[in-house]
Amino acid sequence: MLHSNFSIDQIEAGCDEAGRGCLAGPVVAAAVILPRGYQHEGLNDSKQLTREEREALRIDVERDALAWAVAEVDNYEIDRVNILNASFEAMHKAIASLPIRPTLLLIDGNRFKPYPGIPHECVVKGDGKYLSIAAASILAKTYRDELMMRLAREYPGYGWETNVGYPTPEHREGIRLLGVSPLHRKSFTLLPAQLELFEEGNE
């Protein structure tokens, strides 16, 4: 069972991100403050849920949370500062956008760049342990999926409407055939070496 509060004296904000492993698009982070003692049987790590379940939970989280915010950092900034730092930057932007200032940040994962004036706890697999992190996971994932499905209409051929930018065979094939789009992360390995060599050999 997931926990709802880290300490009775704290206003905790759970923080999580989505899209770190993608080849294209932004990394998106969310921060969520839930009511003390909040319970929700369906709330869990977004990666373990179907898209339909996530969308339903998104409505519940946005309705029930005391405060929530979502922020993104684009692919150009990812290429400039690297994906880990860009993830921290997105989390900081989400935290700064909260209308309530938390007294403790619960961060999914094992590393974080401290946010000024607010202590934090890193929780490995925290989206499966704390409801506020799970809620942030839901908002970050659904926001980013929705964004990438919209961008798929603007940049067809990469399969973003289903892979939302992750390195699937369809996405790799789109890069091989069409080249990179303005939203691809050029600091990432967009094509495996064997595909690049294959292309060079056929020029």
C-alpha positions in Angstrom: 0.0 0.0 0.0 1.3 3.4 -0.9 1.8 6.0 1.9 0.1 9.4 1.7 2.4 11.5 3.9 6.0 11.4 4.8 5.5 13.2 8.2 2.5 14.7 9.9 4.3 18.0 10.3 5.3 18.3 6.6 3.6 19.7 3.5 5.0 17.2 1.1 5.2 17.7 -2.7 5.9 14.6 -4.7 7.9 15.1 -7.8 8.5 12.9 -10.8 9.4 13.2 -14.5 8.5 11.6 -17.8 10.4 11.3 -21.0 14.0 10.9 -19.9 14.6 8.0 -22.3 12.9 9.5 -25.3 14.7 10.4 -28.5 12.5 13.4 -29.2 10.4 16.0 -27.4 10.8 17.6 -24.0 11.3 16.1 -20.6 8.2 16.8 -18.4 8.1 17.0 -14.7 5.2 17.4 -12.2 4.9 18.3 -8.6 1.8 17.4 -6.5 0.7 18.2 -3.0 -2.1 15.9 -1.8 -4.4 16.4 1.2 -3.2 14.9 4.4 -4.3 11.2 4.7 -5.3 11.1 1.1 -6.1 7.6 -0.2 -6.8 6.3 -3.7 -6.8 2.6 -4.5 -5.9 3.0 -8.2 -3.0 5.4 -7.8 0.2 3.7 -8.7 3.3 4.1 -10.8 2.1 5.4 -14.1 4.3 2.9 -16.0 2.3 0.0 -14.6 -1.1 1.5 -15.8 -2.8 1.6 -19.1 -3.2 4.8 -21.0 -7.0 4.8 -20.2 -6.3 4.3 -16.5 -3.7 7.1 -16.4 -6.2 9.5 -18.1 -8.9 8.6 -15.5 -6.4 9.1 -12.6 -5.2 12.4 -14.1 -8.8 13.8 -13.6 -8.8 12.5 -10.0 -5.4 14.0 -9.2 -6.1 17.4 -10.7 -9.4 17.5 -8.8 -8.2 16.2 -5.4 -4.8 17.7 -5.1 -4.2 20.8 -2.9 -1.8 22.0 -5.5 -0.2 20.7 -8.7 2.0 21.9 -11.5 3.5 20.5 -14.7 6.6 21.9 -16.4 8.7 21.0 -19.4 12.3 21.5 -20.7 12.7 21.3 -24.4 15.1 19.1 -26.5 17.5 22.1 -27.1 18.0 22.5 -23.4 18.4 18.8 -23.0 21.2 18.8 -25.6 22.8 21.8 -23.9 22.8 20.6 -20.3 22.3 16.8 -20.6 19.1 14.9 -19.8 19.8 14.5 -16.0 20.2 18.2 -15.5 17.3 18.9 -17.7 15.1 16.6 -15.6 16.2 18.5 -12.5 15.5 21.8 -14.2 12.0 20.6 -15.2 11.3 19.5 -11.6 12.5 22.9 -10.3 10.2 24.7 -12.7 7.2 22.6 -11.6 8.0 23.2 -7.9 8.3 26.9 -8.5 4.9 26.9 -10.1 3.1 25.4 -7.1 0.6 27.8 -5.6 1.4 26.3 -2.1 5.0 26.2 -1.0 5.9 22.7 0.3 8.1 22.1 3.3 9.5 18.8 1.9 10.1 17.5 -1.6 9.8 13.8 -2.2 11.8 13.0 -5.4 11.5 9.9 -7.4 14.9 8.4 -8.0 18.3 8.5 -6.3 19.6 12.0 -7.3 18.4 15.5 -7.3 19.8 19.0 -7.4 18.6 20.7 -4.2 15.8 23.2 -4.6 16.6 26.5 -2.7 15.1 26.6 0.7 13.2 23.3 0.7 14.7 20.0 1.9 14.2 16.9 -0.2 14.3 13.2 0.1 15.2 10.9 -2.8 13.1 7.8 -2.9 14.2 5.0 -5.3 11.1 3.7 -7.1 9.2 6.3 -5.1 6.3 6.3 -7.6 5.4 2.8 -6.1 5.8 4.0 -2.5 4.3 7.4 -2.0 1.0 8.6 -3.3 2.2 12.2 -4.0 5.1 10.8 -6.2 2.7 8.5 -8.0 0.3 11.4 -8.6 3.2 13.4 -10.0 4.1 10.5 -12.2 0.5 10.4 -13.6 0.5 14.1 -14.4 3.9 14.1 -16.0 3.2 11.1 -18.1 -0.3 12.1 -19.3 0.8 15.6 -20.1 3.8 14.5 -22.1 1.9 11.7 -24.0 -0.8 14.2 -24.9 1.8 16.7 -26.1 3.7 14.1 -28.3 0.5 12.8 -29.8 -0.4 16.4 -30.9 3.1 16.9 -32.3 2.8 13.6 -34.2 0.4 15.4 -36.5 3.0 18.1 -37.1 5.8 15.7 -37.6 4.3 12.5 -39.2 6.3 9.4 -39.9 8.0 8.8 -36.6 5.1 7.1 -34.9 4.9 9.5 -32.0 1.1 9.0 -31.8 1.9 5.6 -30.2 5.5 5.6 -29.1 5.4 9.3 -27.8 9.1 9.7 -28.7 10.6 6.5 -27.2 13.1 4.5 -29.2 10.8 1.9 -30.8 11.7 0.2 -34.1 9.1 2.4 -35.9 10.6 5.5 -34.5 14.2 4.5 -35.5 12.9 3.6 -39.0 11.3 7.0 -39.3 14.6 8.7 -38.4 16.4 6.5 -40.9 14.0 7.4 -43.7 13.1 11.0 -42.9 16.2 12.3 -40.9 15.9 14.1 -37.7 13.1 16.6 -36.9 13.6 19.9 -35.0 12.3 18.1 -31.9 14.9 15.3 -31.8 17.6 15.2 -29.1 20.8 15.4 -31.1 22.9 14.5 -28.1 21.2 11.0 -28.0 22.1 8.0 -30.1 19.2 8.4 -32.6 20.2 5.4 -34.7 22.1 2.3 -33.7 25.6 2.2 -35.2 24.7 -0.7 -37.5 21.9 1.3 -39.1 24.1 4.3 -39.7 26.8 2.0 -41.2 24.1 0.4 -43.4 23.0 3.8 -44.7 26.6 4.9 -45.4 27.2 1.8 -47.4 24.2 2.4 -49.6 24.9 6.0 -50.4 
